[in-house]
Amino acid sequence: MAAQEEFFAGIPKIPYSPSAGPADVLCFKHYNAEEVLMGRKMEDWLRFSVCYWHSFCGTGADPFGAPTLHRPWNEGTPMESAKKRLRAAFEFFTKLGVKYYTFHDRDMAPEGSTLEESNRNLDEMTDLALQLQSQTGVRVLWVTCNLFAHPRYMNGAATNPDCHVLAYAGAQLKKGLDTAQKLGAQNFVFWGGREGFLTIHNTDVAAELKHMANFFKMAVKYREKIGLKCQFLIEPKPKEPCKHQYDYDAVSVIGFLKHYGLENDFKLNIEPNHTTLAGHSYEHDVVMASAFGMLGSVDSNTGSPDLGWDTDQFPMDIRNATLLMKTIIEQGGLQPGGLNFDAKVHRESTDLEDLFIAHIGAMDTFARGLQNAVRIIEDGIIPGMVKDRYSSFSHGIGQKVEEGSASLEEMEDFIKQNGEPKVTSGKQEKYESIFNHYI
């Protein structure tokens, strides 16, 4: 970047310094992009991405207070500040050493007074994004459309009771898919923040679910029409801003996709903060989505379990990162998805360097999680114990159950011949103690 365009003056490209001390926070101590684990570079296992909306559009405002993050790129007309913001973002990506970024259409370019004006703004901004991508080698992990913030979407987008609104959402989505094609996005995310209800009294749930499915089918057809080569992802969340959101959690979404015949066209983008809002453990939806072959990407953040809302904090818990990375390794990686930091600095963290510190800390956390998960898998103690626990399904009647060829009559005959099964300890504390050895 030219000197007059430098937004993060004094901060060089972040180095890998494994011997750095605890107060040295502008370096990686564990994330070594080139380190090879289980035949793959660390950067290829982790596929880190920076999210545009929190890091460059966030102001620190909350329902109880005014903005606290006064960024140098938020000056000038809406389009002038949009261009400054994009240049600042690419300076950040390159200094951090991250290869991917994510954005909503309305993060990249301001919304106009008409659809045509909004599209022109987006065209102008994505022209600049293409130039910056070419200069830096940074690529789009995924694009998404903001179909929730504008007042027109207050009753939903794909599930709105007014088809005029649904049509506007479709027109915006069409442009979003064109943008994904233009920028070479590897994925496209659908998050239905307004797709749900606040009261059942005014809601036809069956109609809304059908309309949402048909909206997704339109997207699939258009993707095929334009030859867009990217993975479609749905991001579950149980509530907020809706009282009840239709894509409540991973299994709810998988059931919806299978019911409407969309399971071959979509995978899931799991955000652990959303998972805990649904009442599950941090790793739950990542594990469940992977078990069904539906884990496509992860919005790597965390929340405060003692709070009932989405706080989008940077993930700093090594135990959680280890659990996620173990699942990701076991399914062979996330590509073409990745680990996207859908996270924001606290409104009290007002220095520009805090953006770097937060991302560096989270990247080191997942690097340690990856290293721990590799050791767990390669040592084979926990995997071996799990395999032994289910060993009765490798032969005899258990093998027939595994293959789906057993009958209830055979179950009865087996019990008559073998009697009452013995009680076998689950050894939960042993597993937990062994797991802690790797943290």
Phi, psi and omega per residue, in radians:
M1 nan 2.509 3.080
A2 -1.132 2.677 -3.031
A3 -1.029 -0.690 -3.091
Q4 -1.235 -0.230 -3.134
E5 -1.788 0.086 -3.088
E6 -1.337 2.103 -3.113
F7 -1.699 -0.416 -3.105
F8 -2.014 0.990 -3.105
A9 -1.058 2.438 3.101
G10 1.543 -0.135 3.098
I11 -1.892 1.969 -3.137
P12 -1.437 -3.118 3.005
K13 -1.045 2.311 -3.030
I14 -1.216 2.148 -3.112
P15 -1.575 2.882 2.977
Y16 -1.665 2.020 -3.086
S17 -2.326 1.443 -3.033
P18 -1.118 -0.345 -3.136
S19 -1.679 0.123 -3.115
A20 -1.118 2.695 -3.122
G21 -1.474 3.042 -3.075
P22 -1.098 -0.481 -3.126
A23 -1.541 -0.058 3.121
D24 -1.537 1.696 -2.982
V25 -1.869 -0.056 3.109
L26 -1.812 0.755 3.059
C27 -2.710 2.741 3.045
F28 -1.520 2.307 3.090
K29 -1.823 -0.328 -3.102
H30 -2.249 -0.521 -3.124
Y31 -1.414 1.858 3.075
N32 -2.056 1.739 -2.999
A33 -0.909 -0.586 -3.035
E34 -1.573 -0.150 -3.126
E35 -1.103 2.343 -3.098
V36 -1.763 2.196 3.082
L37 -2.259 2.232 -3.135
M38 0.875 0.749 3.029
G39 1.395 0.168 -3.089
R40 -2.445 2.489 3.099
K41 -1.123 2.609 3.119
M42 -0.990 -0.727 -3.118
E43 -1.126 -0.484 3.141
D44 -1.429 -0.494 3.005
W45 -1.221 -0.696 -2.955
L46 -1.598 -0.639 3.075
R47 0.791 1.017 -3.086
F48 -1.160 2.538 3.110
S49 -2.439 2.520 3.076
V50 -1.769 2.325 3.109
C51 -1.544 2.411 -3.036
Y52 -1.313 -0.688 -2.956
W53 -1.184 -0.829 -3.136
H54 -1.270 -0.794 -2.978
S55 -1.325 -0.519 -3.043
F56 -2.147 -0.255 3.084
C57 -1.881 -0.274 -3.104
G58 -1.184 2.494 -3.109
T59 -2.031 -0.166 -3.080
G60 1.471 -0.021 3.110
A61 -1.197 2.587 2.998
D62 -2.460 3.058 -3.077
P63 -1.040 -0.243 -3.077
F64 -1.976 -0.011 -3.064
G65 -2.739 2.722 -3.128
A66 -1.315 2.954 3.110
P67 -0.992 2.502 3.098
T68 -2.086 -0.244 -3.093
L69 -1.770 1.732 -3.093
H70 -1.760 1.694 -2.999
R71 -1.610 2.510 -3.103
P72 -1.162 -0.301 -3.128
W73 -1.512 -0.110 -3.127
N74 -1.643 0.912 -3.126
E75 -2.255 2.556 3.116
G76 1.731 -2.933 3.084
T77 -1.198 2.884 3.131
P78 -0.923 -0.738 -3.134
M79 -1.309 -0.602 3.084
E80 -1.101 -0.802 3.141
S81 -1.200 -0.566 3.096
A82 -1.078 -0.711 3.140
K83 -1.233 -0.697 3.065
K84 -1.068 -0.748 -3.112
R85 -1.065 -0.735 -3.121
L86 -1.175 -0.711 3.109
R87 -1.157 -0.684 3.085
A88 -1.085 -0.711 -3.129
A89 -1.084 -0.787 -3.116
F90 -1.224 -0.536 3.001
E91 -1.090 -0.742 3.129
F92 -1.115 -0.831 -3.117
F93 -0.984 -0.806 -3.053
T94 -1.250 -0.664 3.119
K95 -1.210 -0.594 3.109
L96 -1.323 -0.462 -3.131
G97 1.447 0.552 3.120
V98 -1.784 2.444 -3.024
K99 -1.667 -0.151 -3.037
Y100 -2.346 2.697 3.007
Y101 -2.487 2.838 -3.138
T102 -2.302 2.673 3.131
F103 -2.781 2.733 2.884
H104 -1.553 2.684 3.119
D105 -0.987 -0.700 -3.081
R106 -1.439 -0.121 2.943
D107 -1.308 -0.770 -3.036
M108 -1.193 -0.719 -3.062
A109 -2.436 2.481 3.140
P110 -1.165 2.561 3.099
E111 -1.296 2.380 3.119
G112 -1.593 -3.050 -3.132
S113 -1.401 -0.268 3.068
T114 -2.358 2.870 3.073
L115 -1.036 -0.711 -3.118
E116 -1.085 -0.734 3.124
E117 -1.167 -0.718 3.087
S118 -1.036 -0.735 -3.141
N119 -1.160 -0.672 3.105
R120 -1.122 -0.733 3.098
N121 -1.060 -0.740 -3.131
L122 -1.175 -0.675 3.093
D123 -1.046 -0.794 -3.115
E124 -1.120 -0.724 -3.113
M125 -1.258 -0.644 -3.137
T126 -1.301 -0.419 2.978
D127 -1.062 -0.782 3.114
L128 -1.164 -0.711 3.124
A129 -1.043 -0.697 3.107
L130 -1.071 -0.734 3.106
Q131 -1.076 -0.803 -3.101
L132 -1.194 -0.634 3.062
Q133 -1.094 -0.724 -3.137
S134 -1.144 -0.661 -3.124
Q135 -1.247 -0.575 -2.970
T136 -1.893 -0.394 -3.033
G137 1.427 0.017 3.090
V138 -1.321 2.437 -3.059
R139 -2.186 2.894 3.133
V140 -1.494 2.082 3.028
L141 -1.281 -0.864 3.034
W142 -2.724 2.706 3.048
V143 -1.987 2.663 2.997
T144 -2.558 2.774 3.081
C145 -1.738 2.393 3.046
N146 -1.431 1.667 3.138
L147 -1.931 0.683 -3.071
F148 -2.516 -0.409 -2.986
A149 -1.474 -0.698 -3.083
H150 -1.162 2.512 3.138
P151 -0.952 -0.478 -3.135
R152 -1.056 -0.420 -3.081
Y153 -1.719 0.297 -3.066
M154 -1.107 -0.474 3.090
N155 -1.816 0.332 3.131
G156 1.915 2.946 3.081
A157 -1.966 -1.362 3.111
A158 -1.210 -0.332 -3.120
T159 -1.938 0.237 -3.121
N160 -1.144 2.437 3.124
P161 -1.213 -0.224 3.112
D162 -1.815 2.008 -3.088
C163 -1.110 -0.412 3.083
H164 -1.048 -0.696 3.118
V165 -1.209 -0.763 3.107
L166 -1.023 -0.682 3.131
A167 -1.123 -0.686 3.101
Y168 -1.105 -0.737 3.101
A169 -1.063 -0.698 3.107
G170 -1.119 -0.717 3.109
A171 -1.131 -0.697 3.109
Q172 -1.168 -0.688 3.109
L173 -1.117 -0.712 3.115
K174 -0.979 -0.805 3.118
K175 -1.149 -0.633 3.106
G176 -1.093 -0.697 3.113
L177 -1.223 -0.638 3.044
D178 -1.084 -0.673 3.125
T179 -1.161 -0.719 3.087
A180 -1.044 -0.727 3.103
Q181 -1.099 -0.798 -3.086
K182 -1.079 -0.730 -3.047
L183 -1.624 -0.024 3.122
G184 1.243 0.620 3.136
A185 -1.083 2.461 -3.123
Q186 -1.549 -0.290 3.136
N187 -2.579 2.836 3.037
F188 -2.379 2.212 -3.026
V189 -1.853 2.461 3.008
F190 -2.010 2.023 3.028
W191 -2.103 2.069 -3.035
G192 -1.702 1.189 -3.092
G193 -1.047 -0.525 3.117
R194 -1.850 0.105 -3.128
E195 -1.549 1.534 -3.095
G196 3.055 -2.645 3.138
F197 -2.613 2.775 3.044
L198 -1.781 -0.514 3.041
T199 -2.514 2.442 -3.139
I200 -1.304 -0.311 -3.051
H201 -1.065 -0.585 -3.093
N202 -1.921 0.362 -2.979
T203 -2.135 2.247 2.975
D204 -1.723 1.609 -3.024
V205 -1.046 -0.799 -3.101
A206 -1.059 -0.737 3.136
A207 -1.145 -0.748 -3.098
E208 -1.147 -0.711 3.112
L209 -1.123 -0.719 3.112
K210 -1.103 -0.758 -3.134
H211 -1.134 -0.680 3.115
M212 -1.121 -0.743 3.098
A213 -1.072 -0.745 3.140
N214 -1.178 -0.565 3.052
F215 -1.093 -0.775 3.099
F216 -1.128 -0.640 3.127
K217 -1.150 -0.625 3.047
M218 -1.071 -0.710 3.136
A219 -1.109 -0.734 3.127
V220 -1.084 -0.776 -3.131
K221 -1.112 -0.704 -3.118
Y222 -1.238 -0.655 3.063
R223 -0.992 -0.784 3.126
E224 -1.149 -0.690 -3.092
K225 -1.084 -0.740 -3.070
I226 -1.607 -0.045 3.134
G227 1.247 0.560 -3.131
L228 -1.272 2.136 -3.119
K229 -1.780 1.340 3.069
C230 -2.560 2.705 -3.117
Q231 -1.448 2.334 3.041
F232 -1.528 2.381 -3.115
L233 -2.315 2.426 2.983
I234 -1.897 2.375 -3.107
E235 -1.868 1.950 -3.128
P236 -1.263 2.601 2.978
K237 -2.800 2.389 -3.014
P238 -1.418 -0.479 -3.023
K239 -2.912 2.992 3.114
E240 1.270 1.775 0.215
P241 -1.478 -0.325 3.090
C242 -1.248 2.707 2.989
K243 -1.186 -0.747 3.029
H244 -2.291 2.137 3.106
Q245 -1.769 2.401 -3.050
Y246 -1.109 -0.640 3.118
D247 -1.535 1.102 -2.956
Y248 -1.003 -0.880 3.127
D249 -2.679 -3.091 -3.037
A250 -1.012 -0.838 -3.076
V251 -1.192 -0.620 3.065
S252 -1.041 -0.782 -3.123
V253 -1.179 -0.742 3.128
I254 -1.078 -0.740 3.086
G255 -1.074 -0.743 3.106
F256 -1.062 -0.827 -3.106
L257 -1.097 -0.740 3.139
K258 -1.180 -0.663 -3.122
H259 -1.099 -0.671 -3.088
Y260 -1.734 0.201 3.064
G261 1.214 0.547 -3.093
L262 -1.923 0.106 -3.003
E263 -1.172 -0.343 3.119
N264 -1.574 -0.104 -3.081
D265 -1.871 -0.228 -3.060
F266 -2.353 2.608 2.848
K267 -2.157 -2.974 -3.049
L268 -2.016 2.488 2.950
N269 -1.848 1.915 -3.026
I270 -1.668 2.229 3.016
E271 -1.919 1.949 -3.066
P272 -1.013 -0.538 3.075
N273 -1.091 -0.619 3.060
H274 -1.198 -0.652 3.137
T275 -1.051 -0.783 -3.135
T276 -1.226 -0.520 3.057
L277 -1.128 -0.477 3.108
A278 -1.425 0.020 3.095
G279 1.586 0.187 -3.132
H280 -1.765 2.951 3.026
S281 -1.268 2.838 -3.044
Y282 -0.905 -0.792 -3.021
E283 -1.520 -0.117 -2.933
H284 -0.927 -0.953 -3.046
D285 -1.257 -0.511 3.037
V286 -1.104 -0.786 3.140
V287 -1.150 -0.791 -3.104
M288 -1.142 -0.781 3.127
A289 -1.079 -0.733 3.133
S290 -1.124 -0.678 -3.131
A291 -1.050 -0.528 3.124
F292 -1.646 0.104 -3.104
G293 1.206 0.493 -3.013
M294 -2.079 0.144 3.132
L295 -1.446 1.997 -3.103
G296 -1.871 -0.585 -3.095
S297 -2.867 2.916 -3.110
V298 -2.341 2.254 2.956
D299 -1.527 1.703 -2.939
S300 -1.370 1.716 3.068
N301 -2.585 -2.981 3.064
T302 -2.650 2.912 3.053
G303 -2.215 -3.045 3.025
S304 -1.802 1.892 -3.056
P305 -0.995 -0.390 3.139
D306 -1.400 -0.111 3.116
L307 -1.878 2.743 -3.083
G308 -1.844 0.441 3.118
W309 -2.452 3.031 -3.007
D310 -1.492 1.851 -3.069
T311 -1.690 -0.257 3.038
D312 0.873 0.947 3.118
Q313 -1.533 2.769 3.072
F314 -1.236 2.408 -3.090
P315 -1.339 2.086 -3.103
M316 -2.198 0.152 -3.089
D317 -1.680 1.971 -3.045
I318 -1.194 -0.588 3.107
R319 -1.065 -0.852 -3.136
N320 -1.069 -0.755 -3.138
A321 -1.090 -0.642 3.126
T322 -1.140 -0.766 3.124
L323 -1.071 -0.759 3.129
L324 -1.148 -0.783 -3.076
M325 -1.198 -0.552 3.069
K326 -1.070 -0.772 3.114
T327 -1.124 -0.743 -3.116
I328 -1.127 -0.738 3.103
I329 -1.110 -0.765 -3.088
E330 -1.110 -0.438 3.088
Q331 -1.672 0.059 3.052
G332 1.608 0.203 3.123
G333 1.914 3.130 -3.093
L334 -1.888 -0.234 -3.054
Q335 -0.890 2.378 0.111
P336 -1.454 0.129 3.055
G337 -1.417 -2.925 -3.127
G338 -2.957 -2.908 3.078
L339 -1.858 1.775 -3.090
N340 -1.724 2.203 -3.118
F341 -1.427 1.428 3.022
D342 -1.395 1.248 -3.002
A343 -2.532 2.681 -3.117
K344 -2.263 2.592 3.014
V345 -1.198 2.649 3.081
H346 -1.078 2.636 -3.103
R347 -1.115 -0.271 3.089
E348 -1.524 -0.181 3.135
S349 -1.634 1.511 -2.887
T350 -1.721 -0.182 -3.132
D351 -1.380 2.563 3.118
L352 -1.067 -0.587 3.141
E353 -1.150 -0.371 3.126
D354 -1.089 -0.539 3.066
L355 -1.070 -0.750 3.107
F356 -1.178 -0.815 -3.086
I357 -1.024 -0.737 -3.128
A358 -1.115 -0.832 -3.129
H359 -1.162 -0.732 3.132
I360 -1.057 -0.800 3.137
G361 -1.063 -0.731 3.133
A362 -1.201 -0.679 3.125
M363 -1.166 -0.703 3.059
D364 -1.128 -0.639 3.113
T365 -1.067 -0.802 -3.136
F366 -1.299 -0.489 3.026
A367 -1.117 -0.748 3.089
R368 -1.154 -0.680 3.075
G369 -1.052 -0.728 3.099
L370 -1.097 -0.831 -3.141
Q371 -1.063 -0.733 3.112
N372 -1.107 -0.788 -3.111
A373 -1.098 -0.692 3.104
V374 -1.079 -0.763 3.120
R375 -1.097 -0.731 3.121
I376 -1.047 -0.789 -3.096
I377 -1.231 -0.771 -3.095
E378 -1.239 -0.647 3.078
D379 -1.138 -0.621 3.020
G380 1.356 0.110 -3.084
I381 -1.215 -0.971 3.138
I382 -1.157 -0.813 3.083
P383 -1.006 -0.651 3.118
G384 -1.170 -0.694 3.105
M385 -1.124 -0.702 3.111
V386 -1.139 -0.748 3.129
K387 -1.064 -0.756 3.114
D388 -1.106 -0.634 -3.107
R389 -1.088 -0.547 -3.115
Y390 -1.845 0.319 -3.034
S391 -1.141 -0.369 -3.122
S392 -1.183 -0.215 3.121
F393 -1.633 0.161 -3.120
S394 -1.727 -0.025 -3.109
H395 -2.758 2.891 3.041
G396 0.987 -2.438 -3.085
I397 -1.113 -0.572 3.117
G398 -1.109 -0.665 3.114
Q399 -1.138 -0.646 3.111
K400 -1.156 -0.640 3.056
V401 -1.115 -0.775 3.137
E402 -1.016 -0.694 -3.099
E403 -1.460 -0.168 3.139
G404 1.396 0.354 -3.088
S405 -1.880 0.013 -3.104
A406 -1.410 2.763 3.114
S407 -2.169 2.869 3.095
L408 -1.131 -0.589 3.103
E409 -1.080 -0.693 3.119
E410 -1.183 -0.598 3.073
M411 -1.062 -0.794 -3.140
E412 -1.099 -0.812 3.132
D413 -1.049 -0.700 -3.128
F414 -1.088 -0.753 -3.123
I415 -1.194 -0.674 3.109
K416 -1.075 -0.594 -3.129
Q417 -1.457 -0.531 -2.987
N418 -1.983 -0.200 3.059
G419 1.265 -2.774 -3.068
E420 -1.197 2.329 3.086
P421 -1.256 2.618 3.112
K422 -1.389 2.669 3.100
V423 -1.416 2.189 -3.095
T424 -2.039 2.265 -3.135
S425 -1.108 2.437 3.072
G426 -1.424 -0.237 3.064
K427 0.970 0.631 -3.057
Q428 -1.024 -0.792 -3.119
E429 -1.114 -0.582 3.107
K430 -1.146 -0.774 3.097
Y431 -1.043 -0.805 -3.098
E432 -1.128 -0.677 3.128
S433 -1.152 -0.736 3.113
I434 -1.150 -0.745 3.121
F435 -1.012 -0.764 -3.123
N436 -1.085 -0.413 3.102
H437 -1.069 -0.502 -3.056
Y438 -1.607 -0.179 -3.053
I439 -1.417 nan nan
